[in-house]
Amino acid sequence: MSDHLSALLAARFSDARQVPSDLERVSSLQAIAGRGSCRSFEPDPVPLETLRTLGAIALASPSKSDLQQRDIVIVDDAEQKSRLLALVSDQAWTAQVPSLVVFCANNRRQRHLHEMQGLDFANDHLDAFFNASVDAGIALASFVIAAEAAGLGCCPISTIRNRAAEASDILGLPDHVFPVAALAIGRPAAAPRISPRLPLRATLHLDRFSETTTADIAAYDAERAAVQPYANQRRTDLYGTSDSYTWSMDKARQYSLPERKGFAQFIRGKGFRLD
């Protein structure tokens, strides 16, 4: 891998701009720009104390209004891990995950503070769910950065929310606490590769938002197909196969069918109001 930040960004974005010279060789920026999700691991689990340390680093990340509405569950018990991974077994690569952590949104603790102080919780609406979810997402991103800096590989598993109630039961999550994502973690069996991203002109805006154009998506489809073609096509039983299967085709197929229709009901069952 190049030690130049500009080369790493050019591998990711077709329209990457010139990198300021003082940032070119900043190692932490290079690591983030050149990262890739890891789905192939060495078999040995990550030591528990390493996971605890990475968790502490992740929990040092920013939190909305210092409310700290995010918790991390390290799944150390082999049987517990197997039960959780069985919930996402439609993704074959997860069967060999050596270590697993789960990031949870926790609005329960905030409500406990109100009980302690004898004050009403006056914000029992969608924002309570949203703030806790974002806090968990920030912690997840920080954990990934920390783990990869330590030479580990990671891959988030958002499909745990497809079976959120079962995951919640396995983890013993009470009301107002729910899983946002799991994270597979271990020593990479092979170096993860860089996945091209949408061009920056479509996703990095200056002053005002601008719509992504069909031309931008088509150009990205062609670029990605050239360097990272899909090994499998999604839902060929419904849509058949395509000789030119693309990123936009894959994502449209994915969300052309219902997913997590019961998630809002699950969240309401956890005690959240979503109005």
Secondary structure, DSSP 8 states (H G I E B T S, - for coil): --S-HHHHHHHH-TT-----TTTTT-HHHHHHHT------B-SS---HHHHHHHHHHHTTS--GGG---EEEEEE--HHHHHHHHHTTTTSGGGGG-SEEEEEEEE-HHHHHHHHHHT------SHHHHHHHHHHHHHHHHHHHHHHHHTT-EEEEEGGGGGGHHHHHHHHT--TTEEEEEEEEEE-BSS---------HHHH--SSS-----HHHHHHHHHHHHHHS--SS-TTHHHH---TT--HHHHHHHHTTS---TTHHHHHHHTT----
